[in-house]
Amino acid sequence: MNARILRWERRPEERPNELLEAALRIFADRGYASTRLEDIAATVGVTKGTIYHYFATKEELLLRAIDHYHEQVFAPIQQVVGKRRGTVSATIRLFLRRAFGQLGPERLSVLTLLIQGVANEVPHAYARWLETGPALGWEMLAELIEEGKATGEFRPDADSEVIARTILSGLILQFSWQRFSERAPRVAVDPDRLIDSTAEFLLHGLRPIGPKPR
């Protein structure tokens, strides 16, 4: 019996997560429609039947994979928001850094899959991604902005929801485009510059407007 099978026997509780991570990688690489469950199973050294032991359909596997992806993305963000110290501005900087600072090539591929491929192939999976990803993200950012307004750190007339939607949607789109930067060099941008400059732009616009000079 080979080492891969023995490894699975030693830790069967990890099978669902390994299948979800493999599914995300292969869906992102080949697209949802072109991915076969046999390919996902082979990647982690199990049979196609093992997938059906945990997931009723390919579509359910995709939906659970989206949830798994968001758990990984939001865990460090929620830690920042839950244990924040100092100003709201500092927390927002960390929020954006945690949300977008770890988007390596693999996560960029997944992000592109969710934004572009799934929207047409599995519309309700795309809706799931919107609800549990972007919508949750801008709700969290809007709450931070509201907190800054309440403490006087931010201008009271700022529309927290629209600002949060615009900032996060712009970053999501910009980062998704980076996957194509070799073929479209004009879309390329340094990720740290993108995050830091966006944070500065956002916070500058939120600062209270002082009295006009006489």
C-alpha positions in Angstrom: 0.0 0.0 0.0 1.5 3.3 -1.0 2.5 6.1 1.4 -0.2 8.5 0.1 -3.0 6.0 1.0 -1.4 5.4 4.4 -1.3 9.1 5.0 -5.0 9.4 4.3 -5.8 6.5 6.6 -3.9 8.2 9.5 -5.9 11.4 9.3 -9.3 10.9 7.6 -10.7 14.0 9.4 -8.6 16.1 7.0 -10.0 14.7 3.8 -12.8 17.2 3.3 -10.4 20.2 3.6 -7.8 18.6 1.3 -10.5 17.9 -1.3 -11.8 21.5 -1.0 -8.3 23.0 -1.5 -7.6 20.7 -4.4 -11.0 21.6 -5.9 -10.3 25.3 -5.7 -6.9 24.9 -7.4 -8.2 22.7 -10.2 -11.4 24.8 -10.7 -9.2 27.9 -10.9 -6.8 26.3 -13.3 -9.2 24.6 -15.7 -12.6 26.3 -15.1 -15.6 24.8 -13.4 -17.1 23.2 -16.5 -13.9 21.6 -17.7 -13.0 20.1 -14.3 -13.7 16.4 -13.7 -14.1 15.0 -10.2 -11.6 12.3 -11.1 -9.0 14.9 -11.6 -9.6 16.4 -8.1 -9.6 12.9 -6.6 -6.3 12.0 -8.3 -4.7 15.1 -7.0 -5.1 14.0 -3.4 -4.7 10.3 -4.0 -8.2 9.0 -3.5 -11.0 7.7 -5.7 -13.9 9.6 -7.2 -16.2 7.7 -4.8 -14.4 9.3 -1.9 -15.5 12.7 -3.1 -19.1 11.5 -3.2 -18.7 10.3 0.4 -18.4 14.0 1.5 -20.1 15.9 -1.3 -23.3 15.0 -3.1 -22.5 16.7 -6.4 -19.8 18.6 -8.1 -21.8 21.8 -7.5 -21.9 21.2 -3.8 -18.2 20.7 -3.9 -17.8 24.1 -5.5 -20.2 25.8 -3.0 -18.3 24.3 0.0 -15.0 25.2 -1.6 -16.1 28.8 -1.8 -17.1 28.7 1.9 -13.7 27.2 2.7 -11.9 29.9 0.8 -13.7 32.6 2.6 -13.0 31.0 6.0 -9.3 31.3 5.1 -9.6 34.9 3.9 -11.7 36.3 6.7 -10.1 34.6 9.7 -7.1 37.0 9.8 -9.4 40.0 9.1 -11.8 39.1 11.9 -8.8 38.8 14.2 -7.8 42.4 13.4 -11.3 43.7 13.8 -11.9 41.8 17.0 -8.7 42.6 18.8 -8.1 46.1 17.5 -6.2 48.7 19.5 -5.5 52.3 18.7 -7.3 54.4 16.1 -9.9 53.2 13.6 -7.5 54.5 10.9 -4.8 52.0 12.0 -7.4 49.2 12.1 -8.5 50.0 8.6 -4.9 49.9 7.3 -4.5 46.5 8.9 -7.9 45.4 7.6 -6.8 46.1 4.0 -3.4 44.6 4.5 -4.8 41.3 5.9 -7.5 41.2 3.2 -5.2 41.7 0.2 -1.6 41.3 1.3 -1.5 37.5 1.1 -2.9 37.2 -2.5 -0.3 35.1 -4.1 -0.6 33.5 -7.6 -2.8 30.6 -6.4 -5.3 32.9 -4.6 -5.3 35.3 -7.5 -6.3 32.3 -9.7 -9.1 31.4 -7.4 -10.3 35.0 -7.2 -10.4 35.2 -11.0 -12.4 32.0 -11.2 -14.9 33.3 -8.7 -15.3 36.7 -10.4 -15.3 35.6 -14.1 -15.8 31.9 -14.6 -18.4 30.9 -12.0 -20.7 33.9 -12.8 -21.9 32.4 -16.0 -21.4 28.7 -15.3 -23.0 28.4 -11.9 -24.9 31.7 -11.1 -26.1 30.8 -7.7 -22.5 29.8 -6.7 -21.5 33.3 -7.8 -24.3 34.7 -5.6 -22.9 32.7 -2.7 -19.5 34.1 -3.3 -20.9 37.7 -3.4 -22.9 37.2 -0.2 -20.2 35.5 1.9 -17.2 37.4 0.4 -17.5 41.0 -1.0 -20.7 41.8 0.8 -19.4 40.6 4.2 -16.1 42.5 3.6 -17.7 45.8 2.8 -20.1 45.4 5.8 -17.1 45.0 8.1 -15.3 48.0 6.6 -18.5 50.1 6.7 -18.9 49.3 10.5 -15.3 50.5 11.0 -16.1 53.7 9.2 -19.2 54.2 11.3 -17.1 53.7 14.4 -14.7 56.4 13.3 -17.6 58.8 12.6 -19.0 58.2 16.1 -15.6 59.0 17.8 -15.0 62.1 15.6 -12.1 60.5 13.8 -13.9 60.6 10.5 -16.2 63.2 9.0 -19.9 62.7 10.0 -21.3 63.1 6.5 -19.4 60.2 5.0 -21.6 57.5 3.4 -20.0 54.4 5.0 -21.6 51.8 2.9 -20.9 53.3 -0.5 -17.3 54.1 0.5 -16.7 50.5 1.7 -18.3 49.0 -1.5 -16.3 51.2 -3.8 -12.9 50.7 -2.0 -13.2 46.9 -1.7 -14.7 46.3 -5.2 -11.9 48.4 -6.7 -9.2 46.4 -4.9 -10.8 43.0 -5.8 -10.9 43.9 -9.4 -7.4 45.3 -9.5 -6.0 42.2 -7.8 -7.9 39.8 -10.1 -6.4 41.6 -13.1 -2.9 40.9 -11.9 -3.2 37.3 -13.1 -3.1 38.6 -16.6 -0.3 41.2 -16.1 2.2 39.2 -18.2 -0.1 39.4 -21.2 -1.4 42.9 -20.4 1.6 44.7 -18.8 -0.3 47.9 -18.4 -2.5 46.4 -15.7 0.5 45.4 -13.5 1.0 47.2 -10.2 3.0 46.6 -7.1 0.6 45.0 -4.6 2.0 46.9 -1.6 1.7 50.2 -3.4 -1.9 49.3 -4.4 -2.9 48.5 -0.8 -1.1 51.3 0.9 -2.1 54.0 -1.5 -5.7 52.9 -1.4 -5.7 53.1 2.4 -4.2 56.6 2.3 -6.7 57.7 -0.3 -9.6 56.3 1.8 -8.4 57.8 5.1 -7.6 61.2 3.6 -11.2 61.4 2.3 -12.6 60.4 5.7 -10.8 63.0 7.7 -13.0 65.7 9.1 -13.2 68.9 7.1 -11.8 71.8 9.1 -13.1 75.4 9.0 -12.3 77.3 5.9 -9.5 79.8 6.3 -10.6 83.4 6.4 
